[in-house]
């Protein structure tokens, strides 16, 4: 009898100890992962800062069947968010809100799944070399204190860590996306002044027209003592199967005097989808196609005519494969 009582006391003490220890367990865990992303920091920031773009890389929205997403708040940055419902039992309902966004390099978002677990995810982006970024994600996981099994899983299971790695890899894939490996990113352009000539022609005559117009502008600038402040540009006001309305321009200082058919104009600043295209001018269409795919992917709308800057001087670089042309599409 005494032996039975001792066993009962031991069992009771053990249970009480487990209960006390259980309620003393922390309900927060931290996971951090980093990965090199094959895209500029601006492009990576765009994937994270707009909730609509989470559908391209956030695994619960990719792996579930019958997922329905509703976007709430602003379209991007602090205050933007989304809610989703799906048929998957582990991620059947979720909410994401962007808490903070700054400097085009940091985004903090809070995600809650099935009202039982939440995570505050901090994304930090920094440039590493040409057209590449280091993305680091620190996730602060919080779970209900009565979720002992969840706590034990955090201790012995790497599923949350692997999920984080999956997010990073998905972001890397989304950054390359359907642009054929051409770098396309969102960039804010400052307003600048330029002199230009507007003319029209058939598609096949466009290269010669652009060359003649730029030469005319260069001669005018030299005679007038006007200094170029940037590389030549081309603005496409109209383009269809029959005709191109082309504006050839050269960036200059403000308030220059012009004459004849040469005009002094200002290029509006603002958000632009930008493609860095390396290759011959004969294949620039590939760069434009890359931006158009980007616009579809990120649900952006054009707000003005596309234009190009011819960064590389063909007279100084003989290899067309190394010619850099930046293509700009004004967007909302």
Protein Blocks (a to p, Z undefined) as FASTA:
>chain_A
ZZmmmmmmmmmmmmmmmmmmmmmpccbdcddddddddbdfklmmmmmmpmklmmmmpmkl
mmpghiacddehjfehehiacddddfbfklmbccdddfbdchhlaccddddehhlaccdd
ddddddehjhiacddddddddddfklmmlmmmmmmpcklmmmmmmmmmmmmmmmnmmnno
pacddddddddddddddddddfklmmmmmmmmmmmmmmmmmmnopacfbdcddddfbdcf
kbccddddddddehiacehjbdcddddeddddddddeddfklmmmmmmmmmmmmmmnopa
cfbdcddddfbafklpmblklpccddddddZZ
